[in-house]
Amino acid sequence: MILQRYQFSRIRLVVSLGLLMAITSVRAHLMVEQHGTINFANGGAFLVLSVPVSAFDGVDDDGDGALSVRELGRHITEVEQQFYNSVQLLGGRGEPLPLQGLLMSLAPSDHAAASPAKQLIAFGRFAVTGAMTSLDLRIALQGKNSEEKSISVTATRDRRSQEMVFTPDRQYHSIFPATILNKSFAEQVTTF
Amino acid sequence: MPHLQLISAIVILTSLSACASSKDDNTSTTATGSASGGLPVVALAAYSTSDVECMYSYSAFNSSASVNTTSTANWFCGGTNRTLSANGIPDHAVGTFPNANNPNTISVQSVSASYSLDPVLTSAMTILGGPRGAIAYVLNGVKMDPGTAGTCNDSGGSCSLAGNVGGWNIEALGQDSFNFGDDANHAHVQPTGEYHYHGIPEGFVDKLNNGTEPTLIAWAADGFPIYARYGYLDAMNANSGIVVIESSYQIKAAPDANRPDISLYAMGTFTQDYAYVDGLGDLDECNGRTGVTPDFPDGIYHYYATDGFPFLQRCVKGSL
C-alpha cells in the first residue's frame, strides 16, 4: 500500500487539556521506595529519589509514620529545607551545587491513593557547570525503621552507570570517580 | 461481520445507566440529565464488536532473559461482555529488568478485565489509569498505563497533592532528562512486578508482523479497539492508502503559569506541557476517531497508539 501523510493545513482551535490534565491521579510509580536515580543529561544532573517520611523531623503530626496531604501542606517548607540540607551534590571543593526545580510527590499505595504515604518522591535538577573535576553525592535522609536505613541510587551518564548505597555510615559517594580523571565533569556532561 | 448500529445523538443520563427517553433511531432527543460539569452526556453511536478477536488465546514460554516464564492471555466473548484472563507476562522479548533505572523484576500477575461487546460512543471523556482503573489491555494481557504520578513544585501556587494529583506529571516518554528505565517496548516494571506499557508495544506489534496494515493490538476499557501506528489516509476509505496516524497534541507555545522553569526542565518534560489542538492531527483528545478498519469494514470508533504524545490515550470516549 502507498504510505502517505495526511496533512492538515489549519489549526482551528487550541483547546486546553482542562479536565484531562487537571484530574491526573496516582499513576505508575516513578521510583521504588528507598531507591533513586541521578541522570546526567542536558547539562544537568536529574535526580529522582524516594525517601522515607520518617527521615524528616517535625512533619508527622499524628505520629503514624506517614505523611498525609494535609501534613505535607502544613510542613512543605520544612520538608524542602531538610531535603536541601540532606541531599546534596558536592563539587570539587565540597561546595553544594544548587538543587533546582524541586518537585515533590507523595507515594501512597496503589490501592489506597488517598491514604498517607510512607515515602516521598523528590525530583530535581542539580546545576552542573564549570570545570568541575569531581562530584560527590551526599544523602543523609535515612529513616527510623530498619528497612529505611539504606537508599540505593544509580547514577547514569550516557551508557555508563554506577550503583551506590547510602546508609547512616556511608552518606557520601563519589560519582564516576575513574572517568573524571581524564575530563572535567562539565565536559563529560556536555558531550552526551 | 460486525454489525454497526448507529444511534444518532441520543441524549441520556450521565451514568448511562438510567433509561433515556429515546425516540426513533437516527433522530435526536432532548437531554434528560447532565454530567457533573453541567453538560449532558450524549450517546453518539453504538457498535458491535462481538465478531472480532473473541477467541484470542495465547500461552507459551517466554525465554527472554528477564522473563523466563510462560505468558498466558485468553480473551472470550460471552453474553454482552468480552473478558480477559491473563498473567500479565509479556509474550515478546523485553529489556533487562531490573536495570539501572528500574530496579524491579517482572512477575506473574492476576489479570482480569471485562469490557462491553457493544460499546457506545458518547460526548463525554473519562480519564482512566492508575487507581481509576486500567485504561486498556493489550491482547497479550499486559496493561497500558501511560500516566505518571503528579508532583508539586516549590514555587507555591495552588498545586494540590490531594489524591496525589499534583500540578506536574513527568512524562515517562518524550523526554530524556529523567530516565525511568523503559525498554524498547516503551515499557517498564512496577514495584509489584507488573510490566506495563507507556507507548506502542513494539515487541507485540512486531510479533503480529502485519507491516503497515492497521493492526488491532488492544481493547480499551470502554470496549473500543486500539490500533497501532497505522491507519487509512481517509478514515472512511480503506482504499485511500496507509499513513502513520498522528495525534492532535503539540507542545504549548508558552509554559503554564508556575511551571518549573524551562531552563531546568525542557518543554515536553511534563504532561501539562502539551495541548490538544483540534484538527492538528488525525485524532481527537482521546487519540481516537471514527472510521473503517480491516476488522470493522463498516466503521467503528477506535483509538490509536501513536509515536508522539500522548503515545497511549489517557481517556476514553465510550460509556463505561
Interface residues (C-beta under 8 A of the other chain):
Chain A: M1 I2 L3 Q4 R5 Y6 F8 R10 I11 R12 L13 V14 V15 S16 L17 L19 L20 M21 A22 I23 T24 S25 V26 R27 A28 H29 L30 V32 E33 H35 T37 N39 A41 N42 G44 F46 V48 V69 L72 G73 I76 E80 Q100 G101 L102 L103 M104 S105 L106 A107 P108 D110 H111 A113 A114 I121 F123 R125 S152 T154 T156 S161 E163
Chain B: G37 A100 N101 P103 N104 M125 I127 G129 G130 P131 R132 D145 P146 G147 T148 A149 G150 T151 C152 N153 D154 S160 L161 A162 G163 N164 V165 G166 W168 N169 I170 A172 D176 S177 F178 N179 F180 H188 Q190 P191 T192 H196 H198 T212 E213 L233 G241 I242 V243 V244 P260 D261 L264 Y265 A266 T271 Q272 Y274 A275 Y276 V277 D278 G279 L280 G281 D282 E285 R314 C315
